[in-house]
Amino acid sequence: MGLADRLTLALESGHLALPDTGAIAVFGPRAGTDLSALPRDRVRVISGFYPDHAHFSAQGYDCATEATGRYAAALVCLPRARALAQAMIARAAGASDGPVIVDGDKSDGIESVLRALRARAETGLPLSKAHGKIFALSPGADLSEWQSGGPQTVDGGFVTTPGVFSADGIDPGSRLLGDTLPASLGAHVIDLGGGWGYLSARALERADIDRLDLVEADHAALDCARRNLGDPRAHLHWADATSWQPETPADAVIMNPPFHTSRAADPALGRAFIAAAAGMLKPAGDLWLVANRHLPYETTLAERFRHVTEAAGDNRFKILHASHPS
């Protein structure tokens, strides 16, 4: 259901037409998205999110983190973040010599995107199906005003970029965790889902750290972390935090785990981070995490660790400390 249904119907009904030859760039498909309506040998998947990139690569698709060169057509799988959606459509329009197809669910804001595009470019008649819409922009659409402004510097001198988590400044939950971390974390620390590197930078204030591994699935955020962490002790990994494994167990894991896979909160993602962290630690290792106060992580922590306490908090966030993974 979803994109595959809309795309198949649009092509079969004549609402959309693809060029007979040339590569077709598909921007931002999520793992599990059915791309079978497109000719597989011509598809180029463009995704900087590691789990999605790995999924399509394993299926045999040609994958890249950024668009390179020119494409005969482009398909944008609309993300729910508006700024990211606009930047992605602008990149697609700038890289395609043919139509730019935009597909998305109503919950992802496809209606508002369509209205905004109609004021800027010629759009084909949209087709609605399976709680979403699909439509195409004519070649040559000028969406330069939607292009990402590129890296920006925020409070503390950190570099971020539009579309990454906490792009406009230091996340208050991460700041609280950074302020709460103990004076010593051990020689080997892992920052799980480290984003653009704020928590890693705070941890590396400690001289007794020999190695810090930052694991992040968002390629753009990792590029920012590379600029923010000039410390040779920091090692950056583009990977899925829930399955990545260190070469040797760590003394401590620090994290501000994500809790959204869609617009609704999904505590299962944070639980998966906790389970992964427990498997990365030494027998006496420590986990330090920040979470929104309403997220029910304590039960999962108690199942994975022998000792669990709330080390700090306020009306919005709680800092949880767990030790001795069981």
Disulfide bonds with the S-S distance in Angstrom:
none
